[in-house]
């Protein structure tokens, strides 16, 4: 089974949108609709953004921004790795 890891570089809160984390896909792939767990709370990956626009899928070594639904900025830390499934 492939591990889908994302390393957080920065964290932003956008009013009316949610939390955006920027960083790099360390391994595997992340795609809209995947879920992760942050401090015991399920978080949904709503959207993947790059400078070129919106993506459905990001693969290993790609630098992207992830819009997370159900996340709290206080529970995310720069340097943290998120595991998506």
Secondary structure, DSSP 8 states (H G I E B T S, - for coil): ---EEEEEEEEEEETTTEEEEEEEEEESEEETT-EEEETTEEEEEEEEEETTEEESEEETT-EEEEEEES--GGG--TT-EEEE-
